[in-house]
Amino acid sequence: MGLKFQKVVDTAQLSKKVFCNRCGTGTIHNALTAVRKEYVPDEEYGGPDFWTSYQIIQCNGCLDISFMEDRANSEHTEGFGDDERLVHEFSFYPEHLSMNRKIQEAKTIPSIIFELYRETIILVSKRMFRFAALGLRLLIEELAKDQGASRYHLDSKLKELLAASIISSDEKEVLEILKVYGDDAAHKDEIQPEKILKLGVDIMESIIIRIYVFKEQHAELLDAKSPICDAP
């Protein structure tokens, strides 16, 4: 009963596919060393069992090393019957952020937009969904301002972007929905599920790539164009 620590001898079983910052994609990571902490409650008083695994992990691709904390408890499960399984929560240091590689490598994205994009991903990864919704709203606001929208209210800014053909009507519609999620998180304490917020991040990635990264790629293509292409 109580708290126990145990060094994991067979670390091969701990191999796991996670996002690698350096590779820019999900790769298999092996545990170089691991210690398992377990709390078993006293039988008289009962309560859930808690497990935490502390691991030094290494990417199989680039060989980068980081730290992972894997947490679970006997009362946090999903599925039913034979399909019931523990829900694990992971933390990494440095943070393993599933950032779009094109956005990471782009040189034309304003720093405030890149920072808000990165911070919103961190908030989603840490399951801070209320603040993640606010992050998406702020990201939309800064993008609109950077693209020349000058009206006071964000709804009006989005109308300006549509009128200037910077965003499509479909994009305006989804941005308005994400804006409402941010407003509701701030004023009504309504929290959207992780799936919705991840979809919001995906939508913002698509728009950021189209507005900023495409312009960069277009300029690079024109710079690299062979003189023979201009010949009559």
C-alpha positions in Angstrom: 0.0 0.0 0.0 1.1 3.6 -0.5 3.7 5.1 -2.9 6.2 2.9 -4.8 8.9 3.6 -7.3 10.3 1.0 -9.7 12.9 1.2 -12.4 11.5 -0.3 -15.7 14.0 -2.9 -16.9 12.3 -3.9 -20.2 12.0 -0.4 -21.9 11.4 -2.0 -25.3 7.6 -2.3 -24.5 7.5 1.5 -24.0 8.2 2.4 -27.6 5.6 4.9 -28.8 4.8 7.0 -31.8 4.7 10.7 -30.9 5.3 14.0 -32.8 9.0 14.9 -33.2 9.7 18.6 -33.3 12.9 18.1 -35.3 11.5 15.6 -37.8 8.2 17.6 -38.1 6.1 14.5 -38.1 5.1 11.5 -35.9 8.0 9.1 -35.3 8.7 6.1 -33.1 10.4 7.1 -29.9 12.2 4.5 -27.7 12.6 4.8 -23.9 16.2 5.0 -23.0 15.4 4.7 -19.3 12.2 4.8 -17.3 11.0 4.9 -13.7 7.4 4.0 -12.7 5.7 5.6 -9.8 2.6 3.9 -8.4 0.2 4.8 -5.7 -2.0 2.0 -4.3 -4.6 3.2 -1.8 -5.0 1.6 1.6 -7.6 -1.3 1.4 -9.5 0.1 4.4 -10.2 3.4 2.8 -10.1 2.5 -0.9 -9.8 5.0 -3.8 -8.3 4.9 -7.3 -4.8 3.6 -8.2 -2.5 6.1 -9.8 0.5 5.4 -12.1 3.1 7.8 -13.5 5.9 6.8 -15.8 8.9 9.1 -16.2 10.9 8.4 -19.4 13.9 9.7 -21.3 12.9 9.0 -24.9 14.8 9.2 -28.2 13.4 9.6 -31.7 14.2 6.7 -34.0 14.6 9.1 -36.9 16.8 12.1 -35.9 17.9 10.6 -32.5 16.7 13.8 -30.7 16.2 13.2 -26.9 13.4 14.5 -24.7 11.6 13.7 -21.5 8.1 12.2 -21.3 5.7 11.9 -18.4 2.9 9.3 -18.8 0.0 9.5 -16.3 -3.0 7.3 -15.7 -5.4 6.3 -12.9 -7.9 3.4 -12.5 -10.9 5.7 -12.6 -10.1 7.4 -15.9 -11.0 4.9 -18.5 -12.8 4.7 -21.9 -14.7 1.9 -23.6 -16.8 -0.8 -22.1 -16.4 -4.4 -21.1 -13.5 -6.1 -22.9 -12.8 -2.9 -24.7 -12.3 -0.8 -21.5 -8.8 0.7 -21.3 -7.0 3.3 -19.3 -6.8 6.9 -20.6 -3.2 8.1 -20.6 -2.2 11.8 -20.4 1.2 12.8 -21.7 3.5 15.7 -21.0 6.8 16.4 -22.8 9.9 18.5 -22.2 10.6 20.3 -24.4 7.0 20.4 -25.6 6.2 18.1 -28.6 4.0 20.3 -30.7 2.2 19.1 -33.8 3.0 22.3 -35.7 2.6 22.4 -39.4 6.0 22.2 -41.0 5.3 24.7 -43.7 4.3 27.2 -41.1 7.3 26.5 -39.0 9.7 27.1 -41.9 7.9 30.1 -43.4 9.6 33.5 -43.3 6.7 35.7 -44.2 4.3 35.0 -41.3 4.2 37.9 -38.9 5.7 37.0 -35.5 2.5 37.8 -33.5 0.5 35.4 -35.8 3.1 32.6 -35.5 3.3 33.1 -31.7 -0.5 32.9 -31.2 -0.6 29.8 -33.5 2.1 28.1 -31.4 0.6 29.1 -28.1 -2.8 27.9 -29.1 -1.4 24.5 -30.0 0.3 24.4 -26.6 -3.0 25.1 -24.9 -4.8 22.4 -26.8 -2.0 19.9 -26.0 -2.3 20.8 -22.3 -6.1 20.4 -22.5 -6.6 24.0 -21.5 -9.6 24.2 -23.8 -11.1 27.4 -22.5 -7.9 29.4 -23.2 -7.4 27.5 -26.5 -10.7 28.9 -27.8 -9.6 32.4 -26.8 -6.3 31.7 -28.6 -8.1 30.9 -31.8 -10.1 34.1 -31.5 -7.0 36.2 -31.0 -5.3 34.5 -33.9 -8.2 35.4 -36.2 -8.2 39.0 -34.9 -4.5 39.5 -35.5 -4.7 37.9 -39.0 -7.5 40.2 -39.9 -5.6 43.3 -38.7 -2.5 42.2 -40.5 -4.5 41.9 -43.8 -5.7 45.4 -43.5 -9.1 45.1 -41.8 -9.7 48.3 -39.7 -13.2 48.0 -38.4 -13.6 47.8 -34.6 -15.6 44.6 -34.3 -14.2 41.3 -35.5 -17.4 40.4 -37.4 -16.9 43.6 -39.4 -13.2 42.9 -39.9 -14.2 39.5 -41.5 -16.6 41.3 -43.8 -13.8 43.5 -44.9 -11.6 40.5 -45.7 -14.4 38.9 -47.7 -15.0 42.1 -49.6 -11.3 42.3 -50.4 -11.3 38.6 -51.6 -8.7 37.8 -48.9 -11.0 35.0 -47.5 -13.8 33.1 -49.2 -17.4 33.1 -47.9 -16.9 29.5 -46.6 -13.8 30.7 -44.7 -15.7 33.7 -43.3 -18.4 31.4 -42.0 -16.0 29.0 -40.2 -14.0 32.0 -38.8 -17.2 33.5 -37.4 -18.0 30.1 -35.7 -14.5 30.0 -34.1 -14.9 33.6 -33.0 -18.1 32.7 -31.3 -16.4 29.8 -29.5 -13.8 32.3 -28.2 -16.5 34.7 -27.1 -18.4 31.9 -25.3 -15.3 30.8 -23.5 -14.7 34.3 -22.2 -18.2 35.4 -21.4 -20.3 32.3 -20.9 -17.7 29.8 -19.6 -18.6 27.4 -22.4 -15.8 25.0 -23.3 -15.6 23.2 -26.7 -14.3 19.6 -26.8 -10.7 18.8 -27.9 -11.9 17.5 -31.3 -13.5 20.8 -32.2 -10.5 22.9 -31.1 -8.1 20.7 -33.1 -10.3 21.2 -36.1 -10.2 24.9 -35.5 -6.4 24.8 -35.4 -6.4 22.8 -38.7 -8.7 25.5 -40.3 -6.4 28.3 -39.2 -3.3 26.4 -40.5 -5.0 26.1 -43.9 -5.8 29.8 -44.0 -2.3 30.8 -42.8 -0.7 28.6 -45.4 -2.9 30.0 -48.2 -2.4 33.7 -47.2 1.3 33.7 -46.2 3.1 30.5 -47.3 1.7 30.5 -50.8 2.9 34.1 -51.4 6.4 33.0 -50.2 6.3 29.9 -52.5 5.1 32.1 -55.4 8.0 34.6 -54.9 10.5 31.7 -54.7 9.1 30.2 -57.9 9.4 33.5 -59.8 13.0 34.0 -58.5 14.0 30.5 -59.5 12.3 30.6 -62.9 14.8 29.8 -65.7 15.5 32.5 -68.3 14.6 30.1 -71.0 10.9 30.3 -69.7 10.9 34.0 -70.8 12.2 33.4 -74.2 9.7 34.1 -77.1 
